[in-house]
């Protein structure tokens, strides 16, 4: 019983680690995708303001 518990613990930690890494990369991707139109609009607004 004790041997089985020792094998189960690292698997749980590994799955948690992979899940958080996947969530982080997905969040980073969404952040970049959402910030592109924002930067374009800021640059466009700034260019029209300086004319």
N, C-alpha and C positions, 0 to 999 in steps of 0.2 A: 504493500500500500504506500509506504514512504517513497519507494523508488518511482512509482507512477506520479506522485505529486511533484517530485523533483524534475521530471521530464515535462510536466504540464506547464510549469512556471515560465521557463524561457520562451516557449511557444506563444504564450499570452503576451509577454513583453514585446516580442518581435512583431506580432500582428498590430499591436498598439502603435509601435514605432513607424511601421509602414503606413498605417492609416493617417497618422498626423503629418507625415512627410507628403503624402498624396494630397491632403487637404491644404497644406501650405503652398504647394506648387500650383494647385488649382486656384487658390486665392490670389496668388501672384499673377497668374495668367489673366484672371478676370480684372484685376487691378490695372494691368497694362492695357487691356482691351478697352476698359472704360475711360482711362486717362488720355488715350489718343485723341478722341473727338474733343475732349476738354482742352487739351493743349492747342489743337487746331483753332478752336473758337477763341481762345485767349490771344493767340498770335494774330488772327484775323481782326479781332477787336482792337488790338494794339496798333496794327498797321493802318486801320481806318481812322483811328484817333490821331495818329501822327501826320496824316495827310493834310 
